[in-house]
Amino acid sequence: MTTVYDVPADNLIKETAQDLKENVKLPYPDWAQFVKTGTSRERRPQDPDWWWYRAASILRRVYLDGPVGVQRLRTFYGGRKNRGHKPEEFRRASGKILRTLLKELDASELTESSRTGRKISKKGRAYLDKISSKIAQKQQT
């Protein structure tokens, strides 16, 4: 059985984002078109599908890292802030985006909340494994 560990991350995230947008119908909030993904960014994302790519990336991260909270995800998605002449410093990503996406993934039953953080549900594990096996079959042919 092919799992998330067996396929390249970029292919998995791309396929999962496409499926989340078309089949799962993960909602895109109105405010998402105006926000930056963190204080380390200068502009908002240029890709119109960035919301579903971030959701797919979060789903993969929850699958790999086990129980995960918003703070760990903020650190993972953070980056270096350009401060002009001063040295660059690390800044964490926006928590509102991550919280909203985790709630939507919980509502679609792909993740579940526990005392130690969010973890992948059985439905979410099967969902990602199915997409992984589809990608592996494409790579073999």
Chimera marker file (.cmm) of the C-alpha trace (Angstrom):
<marker_set name="trace">
<marker id="1" x="0.000" y="0.000" z="0.000" r="1" g="1" b="0" radius="0.5"/>
<marker id="2" x="1.358" y="3.386" z="-0.994" r="1" g="1" b="0" radius="0.5"/>
<marker id="3" x="1.435" y="6.049" z="1.713" r="1" g="1" b="0" radius="0.5"/>
<marker id="4" x="2.317" y="9.725" z="1.962" r="1" g="1" b="0" radius="0.5"/>
<marker id="5" x="5.939" y="8.788" z="2.673" r="1" g="1" b="0" radius="0.5"/>
<marker id="6" x="6.308" y="7.096" z="-0.726" r="1" g="1" b="0" radius="0.5"/>
<marker id="7" x="5.442" y="10.001" z="-3.047" r="1" g="1" b="0" radius="0.5"/>
<marker id="8" x="7.030" y="13.443" z="-3.594" r="1" g="1" b="0" radius="0.5"/>
<marker id="9" x="5.505" y="16.148" z="-1.394" r="1" g="1" b="0" radius="0.5"/>
<marker id="10" x="4.908" y="18.655" z="-4.189" r="1" g="1" b="0" radius="0.5"/>
<marker id="11" x="2.922" y="16.172" z="-6.276" r="1" g="1" b="0" radius="0.5"/>
<marker id="12" x="0.864" y="15.102" z="-3.266" r="1" g="1" b="0" radius="0.5"/>
<marker id="13" x="0.071" y="18.678" z="-2.236" r="1" g="1" b="0" radius="0.5"/>
<marker id="14" x="-0.879" y="19.641" z="-5.793" r="1" g="1" b="0" radius="0.5"/>
<marker id="15" x="-3.245" y="16.682" z="-6.247" r="1" g="1" b="0" radius="0.5"/>
<marker id="16" x="-4.740" y="17.053" z="-2.774" r="1" g="1" b="0" radius="0.5"/>
<marker id="17" x="-5.345" y="20.791" z="-3.252" r="1" g="1" b="0" radius="0.5"/>
<marker id="18" x="-7.122" y="20.122" z="-6.522" r="1" g="1" b="0" radius="0.5"/>
<marker id="19" x="-9.297" y="17.471" z="-4.889" r="1" g="1" b="0" radius="0.5"/>
<marker id="20" x="-10.064" y="19.650" z="-1.848" r="1" g="1" b="0" radius="0.5"/>
<marker id="21" x="-11.243" y="22.402" z="-4.160" r="1" g="1" b="0" radius="0.5"/>
<marker id="22" x="-13.328" y="20.281" z="-6.536" r="1" g="1" b="0" radius="0.5"/>
<marker id="23" x="-14.628" y="17.285" z="-4.555" r="1" g="1" b="0" radius="0.5"/>
<marker id="24" x="-14.459" y="18.119" z="-0.855" r="1" g="1" b="0" radius="0.5"/>
<marker id="25" x="-15.607" y="21.701" z="-1.534" r="1" g="1" b="0" radius="0.5"/>
<marker id="26" x="-13.480" y="23.279" z="1.185" r="1" g="1" b="0" radius="0.5"/>
<marker id="27" x="-14.891" y="26.819" z="1.510" r="1" g="1" b="0" radius="0.5"/>
<marker id="28" x="-12.855" y="29.898" z="0.614" r="1" g="1" b="0" radius="0.5"/>
<marker id="29" x="-13.626" y="32.761" z="3.040" r="1" g="1" b="0" radius="0.5"/>
<marker id="30" x="-14.226" y="36.275" z="1.732" r="1" g="1" b="0" radius="0.5"/>
<marker id="31" x="-11.372" y="37.808" z="3.740" r="1" g="1" b="0" radius="0.5"/>
<marker id="32" x="-8.778" y="35.355" z="2.352" r="1" g="1" b="0" radius="0.5"/>
<marker id="33" x="-8.273" y="37.345" z="-0.837" r="1" g="1" b="0" radius="0.5"/>
<marker id="34" x="-6.948" y="40.339" z="1.121" r="1" g="1" b="0" radius="0.5"/>
<marker id="35" x="-4.589" y="38.796" z="3.702" r="1" g="1" b="0" radius="0.5"/>
<marker id="36" x="-0.886" y="38.084" z="3.779" r="1" g="1" b="0" radius="0.5"/>
<marker id="37" x="0.162" y="34.667" z="5.066" r="1" g="1" b="0" radius="0.5"/>
<marker id="38" x="2.408" y="36.197" z="7.707" r="1" g="1" b="0" radius="0.5"/>
<marker id="39" x="4.262" y="39.314" z="8.813" r="1" g="1" b="0" radius="0.5"/>
<marker id="40" x="7.375" y="38.141" z="6.994" r="1" g="1" b="0" radius="0.5"/>
<marker id="41" x="5.595" y="38.526" z="3.638" r="1" g="1" b="0" radius="0.5"/>
<marker id="42" x="5.303" y="41.810" z="1.780" r="1" g="1" b="0" radius="0.5"/>
<marker id="43" x="2.271" y="40.956" z="-0.363" r="1" g="1" b="0" radius="0.5"/>
<marker id="44" x="-0.675" y="38.620" z="-0.429" r="1" g="1" b="0" radius="0.5"/>
<marker id="45" x="-0.324" y="35.317" z="-2.363" r="1" g="1" b="0" radius="0.5"/>
<marker id="46" x="-0.537" y="35.715" z="-6.141" r="1" g="1" b="0" radius="0.5"/>
<marker id="47" x="-1.915" y="32.230" z="-6.813" r="1" g="1" b="0" radius="0.5"/>
<marker id="48" x="-5.732" y="32.280" z="-6.678" r="1" g="1" b="0" radius="0.5"/>
<marker id="49" x="-5.754" y="28.683" z="-5.365" r="1" g="1" b="0" radius="0.5"/>
<marker id="50" x="-3.361" y="29.339" z="-2.480" r="1" g="1" b="0" radius="0.5"/>
<marker id="51" x="-6.054" y="28.585" z="0.108" r="1" g="1" b="0" radius="0.5"/>
<marker id="52" x="-6.414" y="24.953" z="-1.028" r="1" g="1" b="0" radius="0.5"/>
<marker id="53" x="-2.662" y="24.490" z="-1.404" r="1" g="1" b="0" radius="0.5"/>
<marker id="54" x="-2.187" y="25.615" z="2.203" r="1" g="1" b="0" radius="0.5"/>
<marker id="55" x="-4.999" y="23.288" z="3.328" r="1" g="1" b="0" radius="0.5"/>
<marker id="56" x="-3.379" y="20.349" z="1.533" r="1" g="1" b="0" radius="0.5"/>
<marker id="57" x="-0.003" y="21.219" z="3.007" r="1" g="1" b="0" radius="0.5"/>
<marker id="58" x="-1.477" y="21.412" z="6.514" r="1" g="1" b="0" radius="0.5"/>
<marker id="59" x="-3.224" y="18.071" z="6.039" r="1" g="1" b="0" radius="0.5"/>
<marker id="60" x="0.066" y="16.478" z="4.989" r="1" g="1" b="0" radius="0.5"/>
<marker id="61" x="1.885" y="18.098" z="7.921" r="1" g="1" b="0" radius="0.5"/>
<marker id="62" x="-0.714" y="16.769" z="10.402" r="1" g="1" b="0" radius="0.5"/>
<marker id="63" x="-0.363" y="13.311" z="8.822" r="1" g="1" b="0" radius="0.5"/>
<marker id="64" x="3.426" y="13.339" z="9.191" r="1" g="1" b="0" radius="0.5"/>
<marker id="65" x="3.928" y="15.088" z="12.529" r="1" g="1" b="0" radius="0.5"/>
<marker id="66" x="1.119" y="13.534" z="14.549" r="1" g="1" b="0" radius="0.5"/>
<marker id="67" x="-0.667" y="15.706" z="17.091" r="1" g="1" b="0" radius="0.5"/>
<marker id="68" x="0.132" y="19.239" z="16.004" r="1" g="1" b="0" radius="0.5"/>
<marker id="69" x="-1.113" y="22.597" z="17.252" r="1" g="1" b="0" radius="0.5"/>
<marker id="70" x="-1.438" y="26.018" z="15.698" r="1" g="1" b="0" radius="0.5"/>
<marker id="71" x="1.785" y="27.292" z="17.290" r="1" g="1" b="0" radius="0.5"/>
<marker id="72" x="3.905" y="24.525" z="15.733" r="1" g="1" b="0" radius="0.5"/>
<marker id="73" x="2.302" y="25.160" z="12.364" r="1" g="1" b="0" radius="0.5"/>
<marker id="74" x="2.907" y="28.914" z="12.717" r="1" g="1" b="0" radius="0.5"/>
<marker id="75" x="6.589" y="28.162" z="13.248" r="1" g="1" b="0" radius="0.5"/>
<marker id="76" x="6.700" y="25.769" z="10.297" r="1" g="1" b="0" radius="0.5"/>
<marker id="77" x="5.103" y="28.230" z="7.856" r="1" g="1" b="0" radius="0.5"/>
<marker id="78" x="6.991" y="31.286" z="9.145" r="1" g="1" b="0" radius="0.5"/>
<marker id="79" x="9.884" y="33.030" z="7.424" r="1" g="1" b="0" radius="0.5"/>
<marker id="80" x="12.532" y="35.729" z="7.631" r="1" g="1" b="0" radius="0.5"/>
<marker id="81" x="11.316" y="39.317" z="7.906" r="1" g="1" b="0" radius="0.5"/>
<marker id="82" x="13.179" y="41.916" z="5.859" r="1" g="1" b="0" radius="0.5"/>
<marker id="83" x="13.809" y="44.804" z="8.252" r="1" g="1" b="0" radius="0.5"/>
<marker id="84" x="15.743" y="47.129" z="5.966" r="1" g="1" b="0" radius="0.5"/>
<marker id="85" x="19.302" y="47.761" z="7.213" r="1" g="1" b="0" radius="0.5"/>
<marker id="86" x="18.785" y="45.731" z="10.347" r="1" g="1" b="0" radius="0.5"/>
<marker id="87" x="19.460" y="41.980" z="10.237" r="1" g="1" b="0" radius="0.5"/>
<marker id="88" x="16.598" y="39.728" z="9.217" r="1" g="1" b="0" radius="0.5"/>
<marker id="89" x="14.654" y="37.990" z="11.972" r="1" g="1" b="0" radius="0.5"/>
<marker id="90" x="12.357" y="34.977" z="11.979" r="1" g="1" b="0" radius="0.5"/>
<marker id="91" x="8.635" y="35.709" z="12.191" r="1" g="1" b="0" radius="0.5"/>
<marker id="92" x="5.879" y="33.138" z="12.629" r="1" g="1" b="0" radius="0.5"/>
<marker id="93" x="3.053" y="32.786" z="10.115" r="1" g="1" b="0" radius="0.5"/>
<marker id="94" x="-0.499" y="34.023" z="10.585" r="1" g="1" b="0" radius="0.5"/>
<marker id="95" x="-2.492" y="31.994" z="13.100" r="1" g="1" b="0" radius="0.5"/>
<marker id="96" x="-5.955" y="32.991" z="11.805" r="1" g="1" b="0" radius="0.5"/>
<marker id="97" x="-5.381" y="31.234" z="8.481" r="1" g="1" b="0" radius="0.5"/>
<marker id="98" x="-4.122" y="28.077" z="10.160" r="1" g="1" b="0" radius="0.5"/>
<marker id="99" x="-6.909" y="27.994" z="12.763" r="1" g="1" b="0" radius="0.5"/>
<marker id="100" x="-9.587" y="28.483" z="10.119" r="1" g="1" b="0" radius="0.5"/>
<marker id="101" x="-8.177" y="25.753" z="7.894" r="1" g="1" b="0" radius="0.5"/>
<marker id="102" x="-7.840" y="23.325" z="10.801" r="1" g="1" b="0" radius="0.5"/>
<marker id="103" x="-11.474" y="23.961" z="11.744" r="1" g="1" b="0" radius="0.5"/>
<marker id="104" x="-12.560" y="23.329" z="8.157" r="1" g="1" b="0" radius="0.5"/>
<marker id="105" x="-10.531" y="20.107" z="8.008" r="1" g="1" b="0" radius="0.5"/>
<marker id="106" x="-12.151" y="19.064" z="11.312" r="1" g="1" b="0" radius="0.5"/>
<marker id="107" x="-15.595" y="19.824" z="9.886" r="1" g="1" b="0" radius="0.5"/>
<marker id="108" x="-14.895" y="17.661" z="6.829" r="1" g="1" b="0" radius="0.5"/>
<marker id="109" x="-13.689" y="14.910" z="9.234" r="1" g="1" b="0" radius="0.5"/>
<marker id="110" x="-10.190" y="14.696" z="7.740" r="1" g="1" b="0" radius="0.5"/>
<marker id="111" x="-8.591" y="15.661" z="11.061" r="1" g="1" b="0" radius="0.5"/>
<marker id="112" x="-9.740" y="15.378" z="14.641" r="1" g="1" b="0" radius="0.5"/>
<marker id="113" x="-8.974" y="17.356" z="17.753" r="1" g="1" b="0" radius="0.5"/>
<marker id="114" x="-7.357" y="15.784" z="20.815" r="1" g="1" b="0" radius="0.5"/>
<marker id="115" x="-5.928" y="17.140" z="24.044" r="1" g="1" b="0" radius="0.5"/>
<marker id="116" x="-2.438" y="17.355" z="22.555" r="1" g="1" b="0" radius="0.5"/>
<marker id="117" x="-3.454" y="18.937" z="19.236" r="1" g="1" b="0" radius="0.5"/>
<marker id="118" x="-4.906" y="18.003" z="15.873" r="1" g="1" b="0" radius="0.5"/>
<marker id="119" x="-4.244" y="14.556" z="14.481" r="1" g="1" b="0" radius="0.5"/>
<marker id="120" x="-5.224" y="12.827" z="11.281" r="1" g="1" b="0" radius="0.5"/>
<marker id="121" x="-8.466" y="10.847" z="11.397" r="1" g="1" b="0" radius="0.5"/>
<marker id="122" x="-8.983" y="7.437" z="9.826" r="1" g="1" b="0" radius="0.5"/>
<marker id="123" x="-10.949" y="9.077" z="7.019" r="1" g="1" b="0" radius="0.5"/>
<marker id="124" x="-8.135" y="11.591" z="6.460" r="1" g="1" b="0" radius="0.5"/>
<marker id="125" x="-5.461" y="8.879" z="6.460" r="1" g="1" b="0" radius="0.5"/>
<marker id="126" x="-7.428" y="6.864" z="3.898" r="1" g="1" b="0" radius="0.5"/>
<marker id="127" x="-8.012" y="10.010" z="1.829" r="1" g="1" b="0" radius="0.5"/>
<marker id="128" x="-4.302" y="10.890" z="1.617" r="1" g="1" b="0" radius="0.5"/>
<marker id="129" x="-3.263" y="7.258" z="1.044" r="1" g="1" b="0" radius="0.5"/>
<marker id="130" x="-5.738" y="7.002" z="-1.847" r="1" g="1" b="0" radius="0.5"/>
<marker id="131" x="-4.298" y="10.128" z="-3.476" r="1" g="1" b="0" radius="0.5"/>
<marker id="132" x="-0.754" y="8.836" z="-2.842" r="1" g="1" b="0" radius="0.5"/>
<marker id="133" x="-1.490" y="5.544" z="-4.568" r="1" g="1" b="0" radius="0.5"/>
<marker id="134" x="-3.012" y="7.413" z="-7.521" r="1" g="1" b="0" radius="0.5"/>
<marker id="135" x="0.179" y="9.491" z="-7.824" r="1" g="1" b="0" radius="0.5"/>
<marker id="136" x="2.368" y="6.367" z="-7.579" r="1" g="1" b="0" radius="0.5"/>
<marker id="137" x="0.413" y="4.724" z="-10.381" r="1" g="1" b="0" radius="0.5"/>
<marker id="138" x="0.886" y="7.817" z="-12.571" r="1" g="1" b="0" radius="0.5"/>
<marker id="139" x="4.638" y="7.749" z="-11.915" r="1" g="1" b="0" radius="0.5"/>
<marker id="140" x="4.947" y="4.077" z="-12.896" r="1" g="1" b="0" radius="0.5"/>
<marker id="141" x="3.309" y="4.583" z="-16.284" r="1" g="1" b="0" radius="0.5"/>
<link id1="1" id2="2" r="1" g="1" b="0" radius="0.2"/>
<link id1="2" id2="3" r="1" g="1" b="0" radius="0.2"/>
<link id1="3" id2="4" r="1" g="1" b="0" radius="0.2"/>
<link id1="4" id2="5" r="1" g="1" b="0" radius="0.2"/>
<link id1="5" id2="6" r="1" g="1" b="0" radius="0.2"/>
<link id1="6" id2="7" r="1" g="1" b="0" radius="0.2"/>
<link id1="7" id2="8" r="1" g="1" b="0" radius="0.2"/>
<link id1="8" id2="9" r="1" g="1" b="0" radius="0.2"/>
<link id1="9" id2="10" r="1" g="1" b="0" radius="0.2"/>
<link id1="10" id2="11" r="1" g="1" b="0" radius="0.2"/>
<link id1="11" id2="12" r="1" g="1" b="0" radius="0.2"/>
<link id1="12" id2="13" r="1" g="1" b="0" radius="0.2"/>
<link id1="13" id2="14" r="1" g="1" b="0" radius="0.2"/>
<link id1="14" id2="15" r="1" g="1" b="0" radius="0.2"/>
<link id1="15" id2="16" r="1" g="1" b="0" radius="0.2"/>
<link id1="16" id2="17" r="1" g="1" b="0" radius="0.2"/>
<link id1="17" id2="18" r="1" g="1" b="0" radius="0.2"/>
<link id1="18" id2="19" r="1" g="1" b="0" radius="0.2"/>
<link id1="19" id2="20" r="1" g="1" b="0" radius="0.2"/>
<link id1="20" id2="21" r="1" g="1" b="0" radius="0.2"/>
<link id1="21" id2="22" r="1" g="1" b="0" radius="0.2"/>
<link id1="22" id2="23" r="1" g="1" b="0" radius="0.2"/>
<link id1="23" id2="24" r="1" g="1" b="0" radius="0.2"/>
<link id1="24" id2="25" r="1" g="1" b="0" radius="0.2"/>
<link id1="25" id2="26" r="1" g="1" b="0" radius="0.2"/>
<link id1="26" id2="27" r="1" g="1" b="0" radius="0.2"/>
<link id1="27" id2="28" r="1" g="1" b="0" radius="0.2"/>
<link id1="28" id2="29" r="1" g="1" b="0" radius="0.2"/>
<link id1="29" id2="30" r="1" g="1" b="0" radius="0.2"/>
<link id1="30" id2="31" r="1" g="1" b="0" radius="0.2"/>
<link id1="31" id2="32" r="1" g="1" b="0" radius="0.2"/>
<link id1="32" id2="33" r="1" g="1" b="0" radius="0.2"/>
<link id1="33" id2="34" r="1" g="1" b="0" radius="0.2"/>
<link id1="34" id2="35" r="1" g="1" b="0" radius="0.2"/>
<link id1="35" id2="36" r="1" g="1" b="0" radius="0.2"/>
<link id1="36" id2="37" r="1" g="1" b="0" radius="0.2"/>
<link id1="37" id2="38" r="1" g="1" b="0" radius="0.2"/>
<link id1="38" id2="39" r="1" g="1" b="0" radius="0.2"/>
<link id1="39" id2="40" r="1" g="1" b="0" radius="0.2"/>
<link id1="40" id2="41" r="1" g="1" b="0" radius="0.2"/>
<link id1="41" id2="42" r="1" g="1" b="0" radius="0.2"/>
<link id1="42" id2="43" r="1" g="1" b="0" radius="0.2"/>
<link id1="43" id2="44" r="1" g="1" b="0" radius="0.2"/>
<link id1="44" id2="45" r="1" g="1" b="0" radius="0.2"/>
<link id1="45" id2="46" r="1" g="1" b="0" radius="0.2"/>
<link id1="46" id2="47" r="1" g="1" b="0" radius="0.2"/>
<link id1="47" id2="48" r="1" g="1" b="0" radius="0.2"/>
<link id1="48" id2="49" r="1" g="1" b="0" radius="0.2"/>
<link id1="49" id2="50" r="1" g="1" b="0" radius="0.2"/>
<link id1="50" id2="51" r="1" g="1" b="0" radius="0.2"/>
<link id1="51" id2="52" r="1" g="1" b="0" radius="0.2"/>
<link id1="52" id2="53" r="1" g="1" b="0" radius="0.2"/>
<link id1="53" id2="54" r="1" g="1" b="0" radius="0.2"/>
<link id1="54" id2="55" r="1" g="1" b="0" radius="0.2"/>
<link id1="55" id2="56" r="1" g="1" b="0" radius="0.2"/>
<link id1="56" id2="57" r="1" g="1" b="0" radius="0.2"/>
<link id1="57" id2="58" r="1" g="1" b="0" radius="0.2"/>
<link id1="58" id2="59" r="1" g="1" b="0" radius="0.2"/>
<link id1="59" id2="60" r="1" g="1" b="0" radius="0.2"/>
<link id1="60" id2="61" r="1" g="1" b="0" radius="0.2"/>
<link id1="61" id2="62" r="1" g="1" b="0" radius="0.2"/>
<link id1="62" id2="63" r="1" g="1" b="0" radius="0.2"/>
<link id1="63" id2="64" r="1" g="1" b="0" radius="0.2"/>
<link id1="64" id2="65" r="1" g="1" b="0" radius="0.2"/>
<link id1="65" id2="66" r="1" g="1" b="0" radius="0.2"/>
<link id1="66" id2="67" r="1" g="1" b="0" radius="0.2"/>
<link id1="67" id2="68" r="1" g="1" b="0" radius="0.2"/>
<link id1="68" id2="69" r="1" g="1" b="0" radius="0.2"/>
<link id1="69" id2="70" r="1" g="1" b="0" radius="0.2"/>
<link id1="70" id2="71" r="1" g="1" b="0" radius="0.2"/>
<link id1="71" id2="72" r="1" g="1" b="0" radius="0.2"/>
<link id1="72" id2="73" r="1" g="1" b="0" radius="0.2"/>
<link id1="73" id2="74" r="1" g="1" b="0" radius="0.2"/>
<link id1="74" id2="75" r="1" g="1" b="0" radius="0.2"/>
<link id1="75" id2="76" r="1" g="1" b="0" radius="0.2"/>
<link id1="76" id2="77" r="1" g="1" b="0" radius="0.2"/>
<link id1="77" id2="78" r="1" g="1" b="0" radius="0.2"/>
<link id1="78" id2="79" r="1" g="1" b="0" radius="0.2"/>
<link id1="79" id2="80" r="1" g="1" b="0" radius="0.2"/>
<link id1="80" id2="81" r="1" g="1" b="0" radius="0.2"/>
<link id1="81" id2="82" r="1" g="1" b="0" radius="0.2"/>
<link id1="82" id2="83" r="1" g="1" b="0" radius="0.2"/>
<link id1="83" id2="84" r="1" g="1" b="0" radius="0.2"/>
<link id1="84" id2="85" r="1" g="1" b="0" radius="0.2"/>
<link id1="85" id2="86" r="1" g="1" b="0" radius="0.2"/>
<link id1="86" id2="87" r="1" g="1" b="0" radius="0.2"/>
<link id1="87" id2="88" r="1" g="1" b="0" radius="0.2"/>
<link id1="88" id2="89" r="1" g="1" b="0" radius="0.2"/>
<link id1="89" id2="90" r="1" g="1" b="0" radius="0.2"/>
<link id1="90" id2="91" r="1" g="1" b="0" radius="0.2"/>
<link id1="91" id2="92" r="1" g="1" b="0" radius="0.2"/>
<link id1="92" id2="93" r="1" g="1" b="0" radius="0.2"/>
<link id1="93" id2="94" r="1" g="1" b="0" radius="0.2"/>
<link id1="94" id2="95" r="1" g="1" b="0" radius="0.2"/>
<link id1="95" id2="96" r="1" g="1" b="0" radius="0.2"/>
<link id1="96" id2="97" r="1" g="1" b="0" radius="0.2"/>
<link id1="97" id2="98" r="1" g="1" b="0" radius="0.2"/>
<link id1="98" id2="99" r="1" g="1" b="0" radius="0.2"/>
<link id1="99" id2="100" r="1" g="1" b="0" radius="0.2"/>
<link id1="100" id2="101" r="1" g="1" b="0" radius="0.2"/>
<link id1="101" id2="102" r="1" g="1" b="0" radius="0.2"/>
<link id1="102" id2="103" r="1" g="1" b="0" radius="0.2"/>
<link id1="103" id2="104" r="1" g="1" b="0" radius="0.2"/>
<link id1="104" id2="105" r="1" g="1" b="0" radius="0.2"/>
<link id1="105" id2="106" r="1" g="1" b="0" radius="0.2"/>
<link id1="106" id2="107" r="1" g="1" b="0" radius="0.2"/>
<link id1="107" id2="108" r="1" g="1" b="0" radius="0.2"/>
<link id1="108" id2="109" r="1" g="1" b="0" radius="0.2"/>
<link id1="109" id2="110" r="1" g="1" b="0" radius="0.2"/>
<link id1="110" id2="111" r="1" g="1" b="0" radius="0.2"/>
<link id1="111" id2="112" r="1" g="1" b="0" radius="0.2"/>
<link id1="112" id2="113" r="1" g="1" b="0" radius="0.2"/>
<link id1="113" id2="114" r="1" g="1" b="0" radius="0.2"/>
<link id1="114" id2="115" r="1" g="1" b="0" radius="0.2"/>
<link id1="115" id2="116" r="1" g="1" b="0" radius="0.2"/>
<link id1="116" id2="117" r="1" g="1" b="0" radius="0.2"/>
<link id1="117" id2="118" r="1" g="1" b="0" radius="0.2"/>
<link id1="118" id2="119" r="1" g="1" b="0" radius="0.2"/>
<link id1="119" id2="120" r="1" g="1" b="0" radius="0.2"/>
<link id1="120" id2="121" r="1" g="1" b="0" radius="0.2"/>
<link id1="121" id2="122" r="1" g="1" b="0" radius="0.2"/>
<link id1="122" id2="123" r="1" g="1" b="0" radius="0.2"/>
<link id1="123" id2="124" r="1" g="1" b="0" radius="0.2"/>
<link id1="124" id2="125" r="1" g="1" b="0" radius="0.2"/>
<link id1="125" id2="126" r="1" g="1" b="0" radius="0.2"/>
<link id1="126" id2="127" r="1" g="1" b="0" radius="0.2"/>
<link id1="127" id2="128" r="1" g="1" b="0" radius="0.2"/>
<link id1="128" id2="129" r="1" g="1" b="0" radius="0.2"/>
<link id1="129" id2="130" r="1" g="1" b="0" radius="0.2"/>
<link id1="130" id2="131" r="1" g="1" b="0" radius="0.2"/>
<link id1="131" id2="132" r="1" g="1" b="0" radius="0.2"/>
<link id1="132" id2="133" r="1" g="1" b="0" radius="0.2"/>
<link id1="133" id2="134" r="1" g="1" b="0" radius="0.2"/>
<link id1="134" id2="135" r="1" g="1" b="0" radius="0.2"/>
<link id1="135" id2="136" r="1" g="1" b="0" radius="0.2"/>
<link id1="136" id2="137" r="1" g="1" b="0" radius="0.2"/>
<link id1="137" id2="138" r="1" g="1" b="0" radius="0.2"/>
<link id1="138" id2="139" r="1" g="1" b="0" radius="0.2"/>
<link id1="139" id2="140" r="1" g="1" b="0" radius="0.2"/>
<link id1="140" id2="141" r="1" g="1" b="0" radius="0.2"/>
</marker_set>
